């Protein structure tokens, strides 16, 4: 029984219903994205003091000075990426692994990279425990992408750069989509959708956001 006297399964169902309602009310309307976010339990990706707040629509601190993004932003970014079942996706900034887990239910394969070895290991352990076998998690400098696995149908960047990194643009397939925050790290940033055309790149500004900065090089832990 929960503290409010409801059976635990009823509490979980109510929490899930509120979680999905919050997503819809903030503009996440794509049915496939909502289904994926319903299936991936954010609570598994938040540990310690903040675990009880895992189902609130807010960013939370994780290890290595990073954050797990608020669910509505994860949903809006995923929705803008328009992932198709046969797509290969690159995620730059594994963090907790929450975003990669959602992408894995939508794509054929997900490559996710982070500069912090600890985050990659912890996320990889979670992916295995959840049976998510189509995710490859690697420690790497994400600002250079993964040239050996390129080109990608979709690229998602979960840290803010001043401009879309050239190597990532180059690793996007013709017709491919990249979604990333762009702007100064200490100011409000803009979420940008980049579509690669045969003649160049098309940019669309989606909404203001705030993300940790995209940092070159590998972390110390």
Buried (B, 14 or more C-beta within 10 A) or exposed (E): EEEEEEEEEEBBEEBBEEBBEBBEEBEBEBEBBBEBBBEBBBBBBBBEEBEEEBBBBBBBEBBBEBBBBBBBBBBBBBBBBBBEEEBBBBBBBBBBBBBBBBBBBBBBBBBBBBBBBBBBEBBBEBBEEBEBEBBBBBBBBBBBBBEEBBBBBBBBBBBBBEEBBEBBBEBBBEEBBBBBBBBEBEEEBBBBBBBBEEEEEEEEEBBEBBBBBBBEEEBEE
